[in-house]
Amino acid sequence: MNDSNYSVILRNLSSDYYYGHIDFNEYRIQRKIILDKIDEELNGVSIVDSQLGENDDNEDFLKTVSYFQNTDINT
């Protein structure tokens, strides 16, 4: 999909919210889906894949912190 199509979709979505056809929560959910799709198309990485990678990094970091917390240099 090209940029102008995404622009039209976002414009229609904001118009629907403005005129009260959808509530704020539905607007935010739909906007996130559209923006995630734009991000995936432009960057080539899906949001689900990038979130899984972040969780792995956080888990390794927490394991490292846990390991060093349990070692005492002074003893």
Number of C-alpha atoms within 10 A of each C-alpha: 8 8 9 9 10 15 11 11 14 17 12 12 19 18 13 14 17 13 9 10 13 14 12 12 10 13 17 14 10 15 16 12 11 16 13 16 18 17 14 14 13 9 9 10 13 14 13 11 9 10 11 10 12 12 11 11 12 11 12 12 12 12 12 11 11 11 10 11 9 8 9 7 6 4 4
